[in-house]
Every structure is written in structure tokens, then in C-alpha cells.
């Protein structure tokens, strides 16, 4: 898993990483819609879960910074 410590990112790096993750999630979702097969579905589900977990961590960090 490639979770990074969000506290070490600048505000612009944090926003950029959030945008990248959102785009990755969109792409994975599109790929899942066009593929079939249990192996593809499982791989896409794993990728989607990892990207979503990382996005959640970064969004929480961004929210904390904005509320200060």
C-alpha cells in the first residue's frame, strides 16, 4: 500500500495528490465497467479500495488544515 504521511505534504502537494487519486478512481471505475471476469473484478476492487483509503486519509488531513 502506498499510503504516505500527509502531514509532510505542502498544501499544494496535498491538493495535487487528491486530484490524482480522484482521477485514478475514475479511471479504475471506467476500466471495471468495460472489463469482465472474476480476476479483473477482484483486481479492480483491490485497486479501488487502496486508492479510496489513501484519498480518505488525504481529505481528512486537508479538512484539518482548513479548520485551523
ABEGO torsion letter per residue (X at the ends): XABBBAAABBAAAAAAAAAAAAAAAAAAAAAAAABBEAAAAAAAAAAAAAAAAAAAAAAAAAAAAAAX
